[in-house]
Amino acid sequence: MIQPATILVADDDAVARELLADALRKEGYHVEAFSSGEAVIARGRQGRVDLVLTDIRMGAVDGLTVLREFKRTNPHTVVVVLTAFGSLEGAIEAIKQGAYDYLAKPFKKEDIKLVVKRGLDHCRLLQENARFRQELKSKDEWSPLVGSSTAMLEVYKLVARVADSKSTVLLQGESGTGKELIARAIHTNGPRREKPFIPVNCGALPDTLLESEMFGYEKGAFTGAVGTKMGLFESANEGTLFLDEIGELGQALQVKLLRVMQDQEVRRVGSTASTKVDVRIIAATNRDLEQLVKEGKFRDDLFYRLKVVPITLPSLSERREDIPMLVHHFLQKCAAGADHAVRGVLPDAMALLTDYGWPGNVRELENAIERAVSLSHGPLLTPEDLPEAIRRGATAEVNAQHQLINHPDEAYLTLEEVEKRHLMRVLKEMKGNKVKAAKILGIDRRTLYRMAERFGLDLGEDAEGLSEKEPA
């Protein structure tokens, strides 16, 4: 059973005090009335208080003193000051010192109810923010992972179990789900924590350049090789090598990677000698490697050697209950570099964030919060601070669910079709700007081009020219 909010009323006018207390009790609140500032301050030290209504002028201890004391000892308590009509100087000063609002006497009951309701909503928000901050602080220092959903707890269990082993791990999940964070968590919790953790994006470079980066090269091995260079495998010796976007490796490089994993030795480009290495491999992909194996695009022997311990990361839409905690985590990250402090998110803005589909997952959420903080003018994020795509997308998500319930035969789409439609929509909204589209989607430009090619889309320079390619 939810406890009613605790409200303290402080006024040395007995009639005004009791009328105010009685009106609030009828609204279902737990109300305690006091005739002096000293008494209400003493009560505040005894236990939880959600909201205080205090008169400005009350003998020796006035309303401003009450405000300052509650701000010091009960910072999450909302304080509303009461002032005589036509005498607002004290109320204005109280607002400057942190009062939530003021009421001018004589006031209407409806005004009281409205201010109290808004104040209590604000109080709950402050308490929720404090709880989120505490939960984030209580996370293990080694882990930047945020979330307490059932899906993420299963991931944490696997991380804990596999961290101390030498087994190769294959991380699977959509772009932006935090695969590198999981890889770092595995490394940091294992016996190799003091050794290098080296990430490499297998989709960022052509295979010829990637080969020399991974295995190194000897002087004169190719045009431009003016010296000898150690490869990433040698640099990661006794540590961990994180191979992101492993599904983008070409066939020739797949063979060389397989040989290194089997023999635990590397040969630099242009060299005839091999060097022993002790490297733990953690690979990651947002593609279906098993399907690529069936299509002959990925070697089955490499696939099975990588998939010793598979860990699948849930999409953000599968762990919506983690969104509020993630939002507050990103607010904390943004706070250091922001021109003004953003302490929290208004409930209607949080509802939009929770309802949105997040095709770019956690990375898209982080970008959205960073943008919102830079545009916000107040201490709390509002719906207007959020990107238009989120405001519109959350509504579309609700409409899609309604369509699914009422017209199931028309509503079902394959995941590939959903991804394709979202890609086309983002590209059109960005008027064909591929850099902006890739950032919103939480992917790099090369991945954007690969997705477009997979879906048969023509990435024309103008948004209106975006269309499906004619079949060859």
C-alpha positions, -999 to +999 in steps of 0.1 A: +000+000+000+014+034-010+018+058+020+002+092+016+025+122+012+035+139+045+028+177+045+037+201+073+018+234+076+034+262+096+013+294+103+009+314+135-026+323+124-047+295+140-077+299+117-057+300+084-035+271+096-065+248+104-084+257+072-053+249+051-046+216+070-082+205+068-084+212+030-053+191+024-064+162+047-095+159+025-072+153-004-059+122+013-025+137+025-010+131+059-010+167+074+007+180+105+000+216+116+024+239+136+021+274+150+058+283+149+089+280+128+108+263+157+082+235+159+081+227+122+119+227+120+120+202+150+095+180+133+116+180+101+145+165+120+124+135+131+116+119+098+106+121+062+087+152+050+075+156+014+063+191+014+062+222+038+037+251+036+051+279+057+040+314+063+067+340+057+061+361+089+060+339+121+076+356+151+112+348+160+118+320+134+103+332+101+095+313+069+129+321+053+146+305+083+124+274+079+132+273+042+170+275+048+169+248+075+149+224+054+173+230+024+202+222+047+187+191+065+160+178+041+172+189+006+145+168-012+116+184+008+096+208-013+089+242+004+060+264-005+058+299+012+026+317+022+025+355+021+000+382+026-015+397-006+004+428-017+035+419+002+055+397-022+090+409-015+096+380+010+081+355-014+104+366-042+134+363-019+122+328-008+120+317-045+156+330-050+167+309-020+151+277-033+114+277-025+094+257-050+065+282-052+045+307-032+008+314-024-006+348-018-032+352+009-062+350+006-059+320-017-084+296-033-086+260-023-081+250-060-049+270-061-036+252-030-044+218-044-027+226-077+005+239-062+007+210-037+002+184-064+029+200-086+052+203-056+047+167-046+054+156-082+086+176-081+095+160-047+090+125-062+112+135-091+140+147-068+138+115-047+139+094-078+169+113-091+187+107-058+178+070-059+192+067-094+224+085-085+228+062-054+223+031-075+248+043-101+274+050-073+268+016-058+277-002-091+311-020-090+338+005-097+351-017-125+319-017-145+304+012-165+274-010-172+241+004-162+208-015-158+191-039-135+166-055-158+162-093-159+178-094-194+209-074-182+213-094-150+216-125-172+244-108-191+261-098-159+260-135-147+277-147-179+303-119-176+311-131-141+313-167-151+335-162-181+358-135-168+384-158-152+386-183-181+407-181-212+377-190-235+370-170-266+338-150-263+314-140-291+292-110-283+261-107-304+236-079-305+224-049-324+245-018-330+247+004-299+239-023-273+272-019-255+292-048-268+326-031-262+315-022-226+308-059-220+342-069-235+360-044-212+340-057-182+352-093-190+388-081-194+388-060-163+374-088-141+398-114-153+434-123-146+445-102-176+432-069-161+467-054-157+476-062-193+464-044-225+428-043-238+430-034-275+399-028-295+399-030-333+370-023-356+371-049-384+347-030-405+366+004-405+395-006-427+400-025-460+413-060-454+448-051-468+452-023-442+436-043-414+460-072-420+490-050-415+474-034-384+465-067-368+497-087-377+523-059-382+548-057-410+585-056-419+603-028-435+598-029-473+569-054-471+549-030-493+550+005-507+551+029-478+565+004-453+595+025-444+600+007-411+590-023-390+557-021-371+544-044-344+508-056-350+479-054-326+482-091-317+517-085-304+507-053-287+479-072-269+502-100-258+491-115-224+460-092-227+428-091-247+421-082-283+385-071-290+375-077-326+344-056-332+323-062-364+340-095-369+314-104-396+330-078-420+363-097-423+371-109-458+377-146-466+415-143-468+418-125-435+394-150-419+419-178-428+448-159-412+429-151-381+419-188-377+456-198-380+466-173-353+439-186-330+449-222-336+487-218-334+489-188-310+515-172-332+516-144-357+537-136-387+542-100-398+535-091-434+567-095-453+583-118-427+591-155-427+594-158-389+566-163-365+562-148-330+544-166-302+515-146-286+492-152-257+460-132-265+425-137-254+400-130-282+366-114-276+347-109-309+315-090-315+290-087-343+256-072-351+251-096-380+239-132-381+271-151-384+253-184-387+234-171-417+267-158-432+282-193-428+252-208-447+257-182-475+294-190-477+305-156-466+320-166-432+341-197-425+323-223-404+355-234-386+363-198-376+327-193-365+328-223-342+362-213-328+348-178-320+315-191-306+330-209-275+310-187-251+282-167-269+267-138-251+236-121-267+230-085-256+194-074-254+182-044-275+171-013-255+135-020-264+139-053-246+150-036-214+129-005-213+129-006-175+166+003-176+159+035-196+154+059-166+186+047-149+205+051-182+191+086-187+203+097-153+237+080-159+241+101-191+229+132-174+257+127-149+282+123-177+270+154-194+270+175-163+308+181-162+309+198-196+275+215-195+271+253-192+243+247-167+233+218-145+205+195-156+194+175-126+166+154-140+138+148-165+102+158-163+078+128-162+062+135-196+097+137-212+107+105-195+076+088-208+086+098-243+121+084-238+106+051-224+081+047-252+105+053-281+117+023-301+155+031-299+167+015-331+202+028-323+199+014-287+220+028-258+243+047-281+213+065-297+199+073-262+233+087-250+234+110-281+198+121-275+205+130-239+237+149-248+218+169-274+189+176-250+213+188-223+230+212-247+196+227-258+180+227-224+176+260-206+164+247-172+173+222-145+149+195-159+147+182-194+113+188-211+097+171-241+107+201-262+144+195-254+142+160-270+149+154-307+118+155-329+123+119-340+119+108-305+088+129-299+072+116-331+087+081-328+073+074-294+038+083-307+043+061-337+054+032-314+021+034-295+002+036-328+020+005-341+011-014-309-025-004-314-023-016-350-008-049-340-036-056-316-065-046-339-050-056-373-025-083-366-023-096-402-013-061-415+010-052-386+036-079-386+068-070-403+101-089-405+130-073-385+148-067-417+118-047-431+116-027-399+153-019-401+150-010-438+121+014-432+138+031-403+170+036-423+150+051-452+131+074-428+162+087-410+180+093-443+150+113-456+147+133-424+184+142-426+179+151-463+204+126-474+232+137-451+249+104-444+271+117-416+241+129-396+221+098-404+249+075-393+253+095-360+215+092-352+216+055-360+247+050-339+268+035-367+297+046-388+294+056-425+309+024-438+282+004-420+256+028-433+267+021-469+267-017-462+232-015-448+220+005-478+236-020-502+220-050-483+186-034-486+191-023-522+189+014-514+204+041-536+222+067-513+216+097-536+228+131-524+193+145-521+167+131-497+140+131-523+161+109-546+164+082-520+149+051-536+153+013-540+178+003-566+165-013-598+173-050-598+202-059-621 
